[in-house]
């Protein structure tokens, strides 16, 4: 699965073990491991920016595109995007139900990813 492009986290969800356990198992078996930063590059910056500009938090963007929130923040900052203040972020925060309804179920995520 890992060599097919799945992350340690994806495999861990299917296998029922922790991401670290999967990582250690792959390492013990001599599988060449990708860095997390390379895994994050699978998601185009344009998708991350569009979702963030739609009002999602870095954590919510990360969950939707399956990368760490810290990777979202790092990529935005390194490309010159200012992060929202906590007060602004709290005023436009989406609930998990709203994210499911507006971004996942309605196909907005697919549209944004396909549009990038």
C-alpha positions as CSV (number, residue, x, y, z in Angstrom):
1,X,0.0,0.0,0.0
2,X,2.8,2.4,0.9
3,X,4.5,2.0,-2.4
4,X,1.2,2.7,-4.1
5,X,1.2,6.2,-2.6
6,X,-0.7,5.7,0.6
7,X,0.7,7.4,3.7
8,X,1.6,5.7,7.0
9,X,-1.5,7.3,8.4
10,X,-3.8,5.9,5.7
11,X,-2.3,2.4,6.3
12,X,-2.6,2.8,10.1
13,X,-6.4,3.5,9.7
14,X,-6.9,0.4,7.7
15,X,-4.6,-1.8,9.8
16,X,-5.7,-0.6,13.2
17,X,-2.2,0.3,14.4
18,X,-0.6,3.6,15.0
19,X,1.2,5.7,12.3
20,X,4.4,5.2,14.1
21,X,4.0,1.4,14.3
22,X,3.5,1.4,10.5
23,X,6.5,3.7,10.0
24,X,8.7,1.4,12.1
25,X,7.5,-1.7,10.4
26,X,8.3,-0.2,6.9
27,X,11.7,0.9,8.1
28,X,12.5,-2.5,9.6
29,X,11.7,-4.1,6.2
30,X,13.9,-1.7,4.3
31,X,11.2,0.2,2.5
32,X,12.4,3.6,1.3
33,X,10.3,6.1,3.2
34,X,9.0,9.5,1.9
35,X,9.4,12.5,4.1
36,X,6.1,14.1,5.3
37,X,7.0,17.2,3.4
38,X,7.1,15.2,0.1
39,X,3.8,13.7,1.0
40,X,2.3,17.2,1.6
41,X,3.4,18.3,-1.9
42,X,0.9,15.9,-3.4
43,X,-1.7,18.5,-2.6
44,X,-1.2,21.5,-4.8
45,X,-0.6,24.8,-3.1
46,X,-3.6,26.3,-5.0
47,X,-6.0,23.8,-3.3
48,X,-4.6,24.7,0.2
49,X,-4.9,28.4,-0.5
50,X,-8.4,28.2,-1.9
51,X,-9.7,26.2,1.0
52,X,-8.0,28.5,3.5
53,X,-9.4,31.6,1.7
54,X,-12.9,30.0,1.9
55,X,-12.6,30.4,5.7
56,X,-11.4,27.0,6.8
57,X,-8.8,26.8,9.5
58,X,-5.4,25.2,8.8
59,X,-6.5,22.2,10.9
60,X,-9.7,21.8,8.8
61,X,-7.8,22.2,5.5
62,X,-5.4,19.6,6.7
63,X,-8.1,17.1,7.6
64,X,-9.9,17.6,4.2
65,X,-6.7,17.0,2.1
66,X,-5.1,14.5,4.5
67,X,-2.0,16.5,5.5
68,X,-0.9,17.9,8.9
69,X,-2.2,21.3,9.9
70,X,1.4,22.3,10.5
71,X,2.2,21.5,6.9
72,X,-0.7,23.7,5.8
73,X,0.6,26.6,8.0
74,X,4.2,26.1,6.8
75,X,3.1,26.1,3.1
76,X,0.9,29.1,3.4
77,X,3.6,31.1,5.3
78,X,6.4,30.1,3.1
79,X,4.4,31.4,0.1
80,X,3.7,34.8,1.6
81,X,0.2,34.2,3.0
82,X,-0.6,35.9,6.3
83,X,-2.4,33.7,8.8
84,X,-5.7,34.9,10.3
85,X,-5.8,36.2,13.8
86,X,-7.6,34.0,16.4
87,X,-10.4,36.5,16.7
88,X,-11.0,36.6,13.0
89,X,-10.8,32.8,12.8
90,X,-13.3,32.3,15.6
91,X,-15.8,34.5,13.8
92,X,-15.7,32.5,10.6
93,X,-15.2,29.0,12.0
94,X,-17.0,26.1,10.4
95,X,-18.4,23.3,12.5
96,X,-17.5,19.7,11.5
97,X,-21.1,19.3,10.3
98,X,-20.9,22.3,8.1
99,X,-17.6,21.1,6.6
100,X,-19.2,17.8,5.9
101,X,-22.3,19.4,4.3
102,X,-20.6,22.2,2.3
103,X,-17.2,20.8,1.4
104,X,-17.4,17.0,1.3
105,X,-21.0,16.1,0.5
106,X,-21.7,19.0,-1.9
107,X,-18.5,18.2,-3.9
108,X,-16.9,21.6,-3.3
109,X,-13.7,19.9,-2.3
110,X,-13.6,17.9,-5.6
111,X,-14.4,21.1,-7.5
112,X,-11.6,23.0,-5.8
113,X,-9.1,20.2,-6.3
114,X,-10.0,19.7,-9.9
115,X,-9.9,23.5,-10.5
116,X,-6.4,23.9,-9.3
